[in-house]
């Protein structure tokens, strides 16, 4: 699979994320992953959590084949679906809306490389798709009002905004407020390597 798209960051952070998922998730369930990217997280988590079914999604049609190839052979991973978080129904056309609700919605490293409106779309969509008591888990860099910002995140935020003015590291408090408007509550905050956070919201 050396010819597949590869994310060094996903390779580095999959084990720390998995360690938290093992603590917060029940033994079995169904997961909907938003912005699956290269499929590295889907492959790693589905392999490590065999009693969980995993539905990868991506907004970039060109990535679906890579996700399918990377997760081939994992019986608990479904075919990747095209999904736009800001669509009123998930997944986006041409797929029909998901017929089921999920125990977990997982989204890593999306909010800072998407317009701010995508945060509200993610929260509203997760609220629609989660079972009562289900979890939304987000991972990535955040700014926090009561925590000094690491110099690396300051530089990263600047570089993101230079690439696209609509991008940028989001303030955790603002993300939490968007979640609240959708009916989701922040349950846990986990500090992660490389100045990232993993946030656990409950429906």
SULTA-V876195 format. One line per field, one symbol per residue. psi: psi as a letter, one per 20 degrees, with the letter a starting at -180 (. if undefined). A space follows every 10 residues. Layout:
psi=???
//
This chain:
psi=jiiqqpohgh hhihghghhg hhhiqrhqap qopplidijg gggghhhhmi jpqpoqrqio hhighggggh jpioijprpq qppohjqhqq rqqjqqqpir rqhpppoplg hikqqhhhgh gggggghhiq qpirpppqqa qqqphjpppq hhhghggghg hhhohirqpq pghhghgggh hijqpphqpp prqkkrqppo qq.
//
